[in-house]
């Protein structure tokens, strides 16, 4: 039994030396064979200029909501917005959607490609392809409108075209305000060269 025990002991002693050496060889092979990785090539946003992002101070998908003095609820959302570098009280934005829910139950929805929010004047100016849709079937298109933040007032500052139940209408400007009758508390007035085309067959 002594020679067998002696052989087994020698085998164990050799394994204690060979196994760590084998493991070390395998690790060395992994490091030698592995290809070099360029971290910049694996970043999905490697082309973004970080300095530009810091300078622009862009806000992604901001939203605003509030209530006017006469009880209308205003909500506004944009794809992006950023503070005006020349006036910190102004914010510019793009891809704008706004809605005004009037206490009467009527609703006005507005879409525009550009926005300027003036917190000092309490006015939101929407521009670049403005479309206004009312819940009673009117669609208004104009280049720019001003929306008051503290009262119900929507005013077109450029010529407007309107499609609705009365037909097609063109005007130099329009103003939606409160101060109407109890039955119709809000008044939509068209001004400056109004032209109405009514087709009874439509």
Backbone as CSV, one residue per row, in Angstrom:
resi,resn,N_x,N_y,N_z,CA_x,CA_y,CA_z,C_x,C_y,C_z
1,UNK,0.828,-1.217,0.000,0.000,0.000,0.000,0.846,1.244,0.000
2,UNK,2.083,1.148,0.509,2.929,2.341,0.582,3.245,2.895,-0.792
3,UNK,3.641,1.996,-1.815,3.934,2.567,-3.152,2.730,3.243,-3.771
4,UNK,1.506,2.695,-3.563,0.306,3.320,-4.138,0.058,4.664,-3.511
5,UNK,0.171,4.716,-2.180,-0.034,6.000,-1.508,0.997,7.018,-1.959
6,UNK,2.231,6.519,-2.176,3.309,7.409,-2.609,3.018,7.970,-3.990
7,UNK,2.532,7.123,-4.908,2.194,7.557,-6.271,1.052,8.560,-6.248
8,UNK,0.030,8.296,-5.438,-1.124,9.208,-5.339,-0.689,10.576,-4.790
9,UNK,0.174,10.558,-3.816,0.650,11.811,-3.228,1.422,12.641,-4.243
10,UNK,2.284,11.937,-5.039,3.035,12.656,-6.074,2.096,13.240,-7.124
11,UNK,1.038,12.460,-7.469,0.066,12.942,-8.472,-0.633,14.214,-7.985
12,UNK,-1.062,14.207,-6.731,-1.738,15.379,-6.167,-0.800,16.568,-6.131
13,UNK,0.471,16.322,-5.758,1.440,17.416,-5.690,1.658,18.046,-7.066
14,UNK,1.752,17.204,-8.121,1.936,17.736,-9.486,0.689,18.511,-9.943
15,UNK,-0.490,18.003,-9.603,-1.716,18.704,-10.006,-1.811,20.085,-9.361
16,UNK,-1.339,20.201,-8.132,-1.350,21.495,-7.460,-0.479,22.509,-8.189
17,UNK,0.506,22.023,-8.910,1.385,22.929,-9.667,0.848,23.157,-11.077
18,UNK,0.393,22.075,-11.743,0.000,22.157,-13.146,-1.331,22.894,-13.350
19,UNK,-2.307,22.656,-12.487,-3.623,23.280,-12.685,-3.569,24.807,-12.612
20,UNK,-2.900,25.420,-11.626,-2.784,26.884,-11.642,-2.041,27.411,-12.858
21,UNK,-1.007,26.667,-13.300,-0.272,27.092,-14.501,-1.168,27.042,-15.734
22,UNK,-2.017,25.983,-15.812,-2.927,25.839,-16.947,-3.957,26.969,-16.955
23,UNK,-4.468,27.293,-15.782,-5.438,28.393,-15.680,-4.805,29.714,-16.083
24,UNK,-3.573,29.928,-15.655,-2.864,31.158,-16.016,-2.626,31.238,-17.516
25,UNK,-2.321,30.101,-18.135,-2.111,30.072,-19.589,-3.393,30.400,-20.336
26,UNK,-4.525,29.859,-19.861,-5.809,30.144,-20.512,-6.170,31.632,-20.423
27,UNK,-5.969,32.234,-19.265,-6.250,33.660,-19.109,-5.368,34.502,-20.012
28,UNK,-4.093,34.128,-20.110,-3.179,34.869,-20.981,-3.618,34.784,-22.425
29,UNK,-4.096,33.609,-22.839,-4.570,33.426,-24.216,-5.774,34.312,-24.498
30,UNK,-6.698,34.414,-23.534,-7.877,35.265,-23.719,-7.493,36.716,-23.944
31,UNK,-6.550,37.218,-23.181,-6.140,38.617,-23.312,-5.389,38.864,-24.619
32,UNK,-4.642,37.862,-25.073,-3.878,38.032,-26.311,-4.770,37.974,-27.543
33,UNK,-5.795,37.101,-27.499,-6.655,36.899,-28.667,-7.733,37.975,-28.766
34,UNK,-8.208,38.503,-27.648,-9.298,39.493,-27.662,-8.904,40.704,-28.489
35,UNK,-9.851,41.175,-29.341,-9.567,42.326,-30.195,-9.684,43.617,-29.394
36,UNK,-9.003,44.629,-29.860,-9.028,45.929,-29.209,-10.341,46.632,-29.522
37,UNK,-11.000,47.195,-28.525,-12.296,47.860,-28.693,-12.107,49.359,-28.580
38,UNK,-12.645,50.066,-29.562,-12.632,51.528,-29.517,-13.938,51.999,-28.874
39,UNK,-13.907,52.550,-27.671,-15.152,52.933,-26.993,-15.975,53.939,-27.781
40,UNK,-15.328,54.814,-28.501,-16.059,55.864,-29.238,-16.926,55.272,-30.336
41,UNK,-16.481,54.126,-30.923,-17.244,53.527,-32.012,-18.483,52.805,-31.514
42,UNK,-18.534,52.445,-30.253,-19.669,51.701,-29.729,-20.705,52.574,-29.051
43,UNK,-20.447,53.869,-28.953,-21.431,54.765,-28.362,-22.472,55.139,-29.406
44,UNK,-23.764,54.938,-29.157,-24.788,55.261,-30.162,-24.925,56.750,-30.405
45,UNK,-24.424,57.594,-29.494,-24.574,59.031,-29.645,-23.215,59.710,-29.839
46,UNK,-22.277,59.012,-30.470,-20.931,59.556,-30.608,-20.896,60.809,-31.467
47,UNK,-21.903,61.005,-32.357,-21.902,62.157,-33.249,-22.497,63.407,-32.610
48,UNK,-23.062,63.322,-31.394,-23.692,64.475,-30.759,-22.630,65.402,-30.193
49,UNK,-22.790,66.680,-30.446,-21.892,67.696,-29.920,-22.361,68.068,-28.513
50,UNK,-21.620,67.634,-27.507,-22.018,67.876,-26.125,-22.001,69.372,-25.816
51,UNK,-21.059,70.100,-26.412,-20.991,71.545,-26.168,-22.251,72.243,-26.664
52,UNK,-22.762,71.808,-27.829,-23.991,72.401,-28.360,-25.175,72.122,-27.448
53,UNK,-25.245,70.899,-26.920,-26.349,70.561,-26.022,-26.307,71.413,-24.760
54,UNK,-25.128,71.615,-24.224,-25.005,72.428,-23.009,-25.344,73.888,-23.277
55,UNK,-24.958,74.365,-24.475,-25.205,75.761,-24.793,-26.681,76.018,-25.073
56,UNK,-27.370,75.068,-25.734,-28.764,75.274,-26.109,-29.718,75.151,-24.918
57,UNK,-29.384,74.381,-23.900,-30.248,74.190,-22.741,-31.656,73.764,-23.179
58,UNK,-31.718,72.772,-24.024,-32.997,72.323,-24.582,-33.782,71.505,-23.572
59,UNK,-35.113,71.682,-23.588,-36.020,70.916,-22.735,-36.853,70.012,-23.642
60,UNK,-36.867,68.728,-23.373,-37.626,67.789,-24.191,-39.053,67.626,-23.698
61,UNK,-40.018,67.794,-24.605,-41.449,67.585,-24.343,-41.956,68.314,-23.092
62,UNK,-41.790,69.627,-23.029,-42.337,70.366,-21.884,-43.846,70.527,-22.018
63,UNK,-44.524,70.807,-20.909,-45.957,71.075,-20.953,-46.313,72.124,-19.913
64,UNK,-47.379,72.839,-20.198,-47.852,73.907,-19.317,-49.367,73.782,-19.198
65,UNK,-49.901,74.059,-18.021,-51.350,74.087,-17.845,-51.692,75.143,-16.805
66,UNK,-52.851,75.761,-16.978,-53.283,76.794,-16.055,-54.736,77.142,-16.293
67,UNK,-55.255,78.022,-15.469,-56.655,78.451,-15.556,-56.701,79.970,-15.627
68,UNK,-57.512,80.488,-16.538,-57.636,81.932,-16.681,-58.570,82.492,-15.609
69,UNK,-58.610,83.824,-15.516,-59.455,84.486,-14.513,-60.935,84.204,-14.741
70,UNK,-61.348,83.958,-15.997,-62.757,83.688,-16.275,-63.074,82.200,-16.315
71,UNK,-62.141,81.352,-15.855,-62.451,79.934,-15.672,-62.106,79.014,-16.813
72,UNK,-61.450,79.492,-17.857,-61.054,78.619,-18.965,-59.754,77.894,-18.603
73,UNK,-59.682,76.627,-18.964,-58.482,75.824,-18.691,-57.616,75.785,-19.944
74,UNK,-56.342,76.162,-19.798,-55.403,76.181,-20.913,-54.340,75.115,-20.672
75,UNK,-54.073,74.304,-21.688,-52.975,73.339,-21.624,-52.143,73.457,-22.886
76,UNK,-50.838,73.286,-22.745,-49.932,73.454,-23.874,-48.790,72.455,-23.730
77,UNK,-48.432,71.819,-24.844,-47.304,70.880,-24.871,-46.509,71.113,-26.140
78,UNK,-45.196,70.868,-26.082,-44.319,71.071,-27.232,-43.355,69.907,-27.347
79,UNK,-42.850,69.704,-28.553,-41.839,68.672,-28.752,-40.534,69.050,-28.059
80,UNK,-40.177,70.338,-28.125,-38.967,70.817,-27.465,-39.114,72.294,-27.181
81,UNK,-38.325,72.791,-26.230,-38.347,74.210,-25.879,-36.983,74.597,-25.327
82,UNK,-36.682,75.893,-25.411,-35.426,76.385,-24.868,-35.587,77.845,-24.450
83,UNK,-34.865,78.302,-23.446,-34.961,79.707,-23.042,-34.344,80.624,-24.082
84,UNK,-34.909,81.818,-24.208,-34.383,82.820,-25.125,-33.084,83.374,-24.546
85,UNK,-31.955,83.289,-25.269,-30.685,83.780,-24.706,-30.670,85.286,-24.464
86,UNK,-31.555,86.026,-25.162,-31.585,87.472,-24.996,-32.557,87.926,-23.915
87,UNK,-33.522,87.079,-23.574,-34.511,87.457,-22.565,-34.902,86.213,-21.777
88,UNK,-34.467,86.091,-20.519,-34.766,84.885,-19.734,-36.243,84.693,-19.436
89,UNK,-37.070,85.731,-19.654,-38.502,85.614,-19.404,-39.255,85.054,-20.612
90,UNK,-38.523,84.744,-21.661,-39.142,84.198,-22.872,-38.626,82.791,-23.137
91,UNK,-39.511,81.959,-23.657,-39.174,80.584,-24.016,-39.651,80.331,-25.439
92,UNK,-38.814,79.755,-26.261,-39.205,79.384,-27.617,-39.350,77.872,-27.697
93,UNK,-40.234,77.423,-28.590,-40.475,75.996,-28.703,-40.865,75.593,-30.110
94,UNK,-40.975,74.284,-30.335,-41.340,73.735,-31.650,-42.297,72.568,-31.459
95,UNK,-43.133,72.340,-32.487,-44.086,71.232,-32.441,-45.093,71.389,-31.326
96,UNK,-45.905,72.444,-31.400,-46.759,72.828,-30.278,-48.190,72.331,-30.468
97,UNK,-48.789,71.880,-29.384,-50.212,71.536,-29.326,-50.801,72.217,-28.094
98,UNK,-51.892,72.955,-28.296,-52.534,73.658,-27.189,-54.031,73.394,-27.220
99,UNK,-54.661,73.523,-26.058,-56.110,73.343,-25.954,-56.653,74.320,-24.925
100,UNK,-57.835,74.877,-25.224,-58.534,75.763,-24.301,-59.913,75.167,-24.060
101,UNK,-60.188,74.772,-22.827,-61.496,74.241,-22.450,-62.278,75.359,-21.757
102,UNK,-63.339,75.829,-22.414,-64.124,76.940,-21.900,-65.163,76.449,-20.900
103,UNK,-65.522,77.278,-19.935,-66.544,76.881,-18.955,-67.875,76.519,-19.593
104,UNK,-68.154,77.038,-20.789,-69.397,76.731,-21.475,-69.445,75.298,-21.995
105,UNK,-68.284,74.622,-21.976,-68.216,73.269,-22.506,-67.576,73.213,-23.877
106,UNK,-67.392,74.355,-24.530,-66.728,74.402,-25.834,-65.225,74.180,-25.659
107,UNK,-64.612,73.736,-26.736,-63.171,73.437,-26.706,-62.507,74.003,-27.950
108,UNK,-61.347,74.586,-27.777,-60.542,75.116,-28.880,-59.198,74.407,-28.863
109,UNK,-58.849,73.768,-29.972,-57.565,73.077,-30.086,-56.693,73.804,-31.110
110,UNK,-55.416,73.957,-30.791,-54.504,74.732,-31.630,-53.238,73.914,-31.871
111,UNK,-52.775,73.911,-33.114,-51.510,73.262,-33.465,-50.651,74.270,-34.216
112,UNK,-49.347,74.258,-33.955,-48.422,75.172,-34.622,-47.029,74.557,-34.607
113,UNK,-46.200,75.007,-35.524,-44.828,74.487,-35.601,-43.861,75.233,-34.699
114,UNK,-44.196,76.467,-34.317,-43.285,77.266,-33.499,-44.056,78.003,-32.413
115,UNK,-43.347,78.352,-31.333,-43.979,79.008,-30.193,-42.984,79.958,-29.534
116,UNK,-43.527,81.060,-28.985,-42.758,81.921,-28.097,-43.631,82.245,-26.894
117,UNK,-43.185,81.871,-25.708,-43.936,82.112,-24.484,-43.270,83.258,-23.729
118,UNK,-44.025,84.330,-23.508,-43.532,85.510,-22.797,-44.181,85.523,-21.413
119,UNK,-43.419,85.130,-20.392,-43.987,85.041,-19.041,-44.262,86.422,-18.452
120,UNK,-43.530,87.437,-18.890,-43.757,88.790,-18.377,-45.056,89.367,-18.913
121,UNK,-45.300,89.202,-20.220,-46.517,89.723,-20.846,-47.695,88.764,-20.707
122,UNK,-47.438,87.530,-20.238,-48.478,86.508,-20.078,-49.156,86.208,-21.416
123,UNK,-48.333,86.051,-22.462,-48.843,85.792,-23.811,-48.033,84.667,-24.441
124,UNK,-48.741,83.746,-25.114,-48.110,82.700,-25.903,-48.346,83.025,-27.377
125,UNK,-47.280,83.218,-28.138,-47.398,83.481,-29.570,-47.086,82.198,-30.330
126,UNK,-48.068,81.711,-31.101,-47.900,80.520,-31.931,-47.778,80.947,-33.378
127,UNK,-46.870,80.315,-34.114,-46.627,80.727,-35.497,-46.214,79.536,-36.346
128,UNK,-46.066,79.802,-37.646,-45.610,78.803,-38.619,-46.635,77.680,-38.783
129,UNK,-47.645,77.960,-39.601,-48.655,76.941,-39.905,-49.618,76.685,-38.771
130,UNK,-50.270,77.732,-38.285,-51.192,77.596,-37.155,-52.543,77.082,-37.635
131,UNK,-53.073,76.075,-36.966,-54.404,75.527,-37.254,-55.207,75.539,-35.955
132,UNK,-56.380,76.189,-35.984,-57.255,76.274,-34.820,-58.548,75.537,-35.145
133,UNK,-58.945,74.604,-34.297,-60.184,73.856,-34.491,-61.074,74.048,-33.269
134,UNK,-62.338,74.384,-33.521,-63.285,74.570,-32.424,-64.259,73.399,-32.379
135,UNK,-64.812,73.155,-31.205,-65.701,72.015,-31.038,-67.026,72.186,-31.767
136,UNK,-67.364,73.425,-32.197,-68.612,73.623,-32.940,-68.399,73.615,-34.451
137,UNK,-67.246,73.076,-34.905,-67.086,72.779,-36.321,-66.307,73.761,-37.158
138,UNK,-65.591,74.697,-36.559,-64.811,75.665,-37.323,-63.335,75.284,-37.327
139,UNK,-62.701,75.457,-38.486,-61.261,75.253,-38.627,-60.660,76.542,-39.174
140,UNK,-59.724,77.120,-38.431,-59.101,78.385,-38.811,-57.627,78.137,-39.096
141,UNK,-57.135,78.752,-40.165,-55.717,78.642,-40.527,-55.126,80.043,-40.658
142,UNK,-53.984,80.241,-40.034,-53.335,81.550,-40.084,-51.841,81.367,-39.839
143,UNK,-51.084,82.443,-40.026,-49.633,82.353,-39.852,-49.210,82.529,-38.401
144,UNK,-49.990,83.278,-37.610,-49.589,83.532,-36.225,-50.785,83.958,-35.394
145,UNK,-50.798,83.544,-34.137,-51.835,83.976,-33.205,-51.201,84.230,-31.836
146,UNK,-51.859,85.072,-31.050,-51.474,85.316,-29.659,-52.537,84.718,-28.749
147,UNK,-52.112,83.956,-27.748,-53.013,83.346,-26.776,-52.667,83.916,-25.403
148,UNK,-53.621,84.585,-24.762,-53.394,85.136,-23.425,-53.380,84.013,-22.393
149,UNK,-52.506,84.136,-21.397,-52.390,83.115,-20.370,-53.253,83.415,-19.140
150,UNK,-53.693,84.673,-18.975,-54.428,85.048,-17.767,-55.906,85.327,-18.011
151,UNK,-56.345,85.299,-19.270,-57.748,85.506,-19.603,-58.030,84.828,-20.930
152,UNK,-59.309,84.671,-21.273,-59.654,84.034,-22.538,-59.556,85.057,-23.661
153,UNK,-58.487,84.949,-24.428,-58.291,85.834,-25.579,-57.334,85.139,-26.555
154,UNK,-57.855,84.884,-27.750,-57.056,84.323,-28.844,-57.177,85.280,-30.010
155,UNK,-56.059,85.827,-30.468,-56.099,86.837,-31.526,-55.137,86.471,-32.645
156,UNK,-55.655,86.464,-33.873,-54.812,86.236,-35.041,-54.096,87.536,-35.395
157,UNK,-52.786,87.459,-35.539,-51.998,88.632,-35.907,-51.622,88.612,-37.385
158,UNK,-52.259,87.732,-38.147,-52.023,87.620,-39.589,-53.341,87.227,-40.243
159,UNK,-53.472,87.411,-41.567,-54.716,87.022,-42.250,-55.080,85.562,-41.969
160,UNK,-56.402,85.325,-41.855,-56.888,83.994,-41.487,-57.923,83.508,-42.489
161,UNK,-57.953,82.194,-42.688,-58.974,81.540,-43.496,-59.738,80.568,-42.614
162,UNK,-61.069,80.549,-42.775,-61.926,79.757,-41.886,-62.860,78.893,-42.719
163,UNK,-62.970,77.626,-42.321,-63.976,76.714,-42.867,-64.895,76.318,-41.731
164,UNK,-66.218,76.393,-41.979,-67.145,76.041,-40.921,-68.565,75.891,-41.408
165,UNK,-69.503,75.757,-40.503,-70.911,75.562,-40.871,-71.483,76.691,-41.734
166,UNK,-70.963,77.900,-41.606,-71.473,79.022,-42.394,-70.841,79.127,-43.775
167,UNK,-69.829,78.312,-44.045,-69.142,78.380,-45.325,-67.671,78.697,-45.144
168,UNK,-67.083,79.347,-46.151,-65.674,79.711,-46.105,-65.548,81.210,-45.891
169,UNK,-64.632,81.560,-45.034,-64.498,82.963,-44.660,-63.024,83.330,-44.645
170,UNK,-62.710,84.542,-45.111,-61.351,85.076,-45.055,-61.398,86.436,-44.364
171,UNK,-60.406,86.686,-43.517,-60.376,87.948,-42.777,-58.941,88.332,-42.484
172,UNK,-58.733,89.637,-42.310,-57.394,90.116,-41.983,-56.954,89.684,-40.600
173,UNK,-57.899,89.510,-39.689,-57.599,89.032,-38.346,-58.880,88.568,-37.661
174,UNK,-58.741,87.858,-36.565,-59.900,87.477,-35.759,-59.512,87.528,-34.287
175,UNK,-60.531,87.691,-33.446,-60.315,87.746,-32.000,-61.394,86.915,-31.308
176,UNK,-60.974,85.993,-30.452,-61.890,85.225,-29.604,-61.729,85.741,-28.173
177,UNK,-62.809,86.249,-27.601,-62.754,86.805,-26.248,-63.979,86.385,-25.446
178,UNK,-63.927,86.659,-24.140,-65.096,86.489,-23.292,-65.933,87.752,-23.354
179,UNK,-66.881,87.871,-22.436,-67.691,89.083,-22.400,-68.924,89.040,-23.263
180,UNK,-69.353,87.828,-23.646,-70.568,87.720,-24.446,-71.809,87.650,-23.569
181,UNK,-72.859,87.028,-24.065,-74.112,86.888,-23.335,-74.062,85.645,-22.454
182,UNK,-75.083,85.484,-21.619,-75.154,84.290,-20.785,-75.286,83.031,-21.625
183,UNK,-75.967,83.141,-22.755,-76.147,81.985,-23.630,-74.860,81.662,-24.386
184,UNK,-74.190,82.695,-24.878,-72.923,82.527,-25.596,-71.898,83.446,-24.944
185,UNK,-71.227,82.986,-23.882,-70.323,83.871,-23.137,-69.047,84.233,-23.885
186,UNK,-68.754,83.541,-24.988,-67.529,83.824,-25.736,-67.879,84.282,-27.141
187,UNK,-67.134,85.278,-27.606,-67.437,85.913,-28.884,-66.237,85.771,-29.813
188,UNK,-66.489,85.316,-31.048,-65.466,85.228,-32.082,-65.770,86.292,-33.131
189,UNK,-64.880,87.274,-33.255,-65.092,88.417,-34.143,-64.040,88.408,-35.242
190,UNK,-64.499,88.536,-36.498,-63.595,88.649,-37.641,-63.526,90.105,-38.075
191,UNK,-62.313,90.574,-38.411,-62.113,91.984,-38.737,-61.193,92.121,-39.945
192,UNK,-61.109,93.383,-40.448,-60.123,93.757,-41.481,-60.335,93.006,-42.789
193,UNK,-61.342,93.431,-43.526,-61.571,92.874,-44.859,-62.153,91.488,-44.836
194,UNK,-63.325,91.336,-44.221,-63.952,90.024,-44.097,-64.640,89.647,-45.410
195,UNK,-64.433,88.435,-45.855,-65.060,87.912,-47.073,-65.663,86.545,-46.768
196,UNK,-66.973,86.409,-46.974,-67.668,85.152,-46.678,-68.217,84.569,-47.966
197,UNK,-67.908,83.295,-48.191,-68.439,82.557,-49.341,-69.338,81.455,-48.798
198,UNK,-70.654,81.551,-49.087,-71.625,80.590,-48.586,-72.197,79.796,-49.733
199,UNK,-72.083,78.472,-49.638,-72.629,77.571,-50.660,-73.701,76.724,-50.001
200,UNK,-74.972,76.953,-50.331,-76.059,76.196,-49.674,-76.021,74.707,-50.005
201,UNK,-75.314,74.322,-51.062,-75.246,72.909,-51.434,-74.202,72.136,-50.626
202,UNK,-73.340,72.820,-49.929,-72.308,72.138,-49.145,-72.860,71.708,-47.799
